[in-house]
């Protein structure tokens, strides 16, 4: 939502100021200039990326237009879920949570944490590493190394759309110059025309530079930054799970292990100690019913 608000502010500020200074919007309406710049940028994007990257971008842009799902409510549910699972494993043995891990859709524990259940990335990460913990064949150091590699790979994949958008943003001013140069060439080819016509041709050529810079820094670069922030949020939640599970493997009780995970979170979304404590009490009551 903030992205769209920002776009609106850019649009109103730029074009509103132009009109306020006495300019006419009709002078900026050059659809072929826009087609040249946007088409060249789009072609360069396709030429420099793979089909997987294009699909990743197509998935990332709609998400960037929505509010981030990685908020305090999700983190509270996540840590409550981890507490219940780890507490059950501590009380009844690791094998006691195997049925929950293998069939989370029918698990009463997961059913109480719907925000986590509907996120396939979180579910796969939790289930994969709890399976490894249940197997008992890997040390905490080995699992930590594997988690780091897993998170690094996920982070790299999440950043592919942002990097591609930044490359497009960097290229747009250059394509704007290309459009401007072609417009100047057209104007010079019409040097025998009256001054008024030449001035009109040159002004249209300058629109190309204007559009390239505006699209780059007013629209594409902010979109890249938004996608990048979403990637950072998605990675941070995996780090929270990692720290919590490793703390438990190293002998810390579940209530202290989730405190380790809480400390990893960004301060803007991190629940307070009291908030988490109250949520854990509710999760503990759920665990007892199970």
Secondary structure by P-SEA (a helix, b strand, c coil): caaaaaaaaaaaaaaaaaaaacccccccccaaaaaaaaaaaaaaaaaaccaaaaaaaaaaaaaaaccccccaaaaaaaaaaaaaaaaaaaaccccccccccccccccaaaaacccccccaaaaaaaaaaaaaaaaccccaaaaaaaaaaaaaaaaaaaaaaaaaaaaaaaaaaaaaaaaaaaaaaaaaaaccccaaaaaaaaaaaaaaaaaaaaaacccaaaaaaaaaaaaaaaaaaaaaaaaaaaaaaacccaaaaaaaaaaaccccccccaaaaaaaaaaaaaaaaac
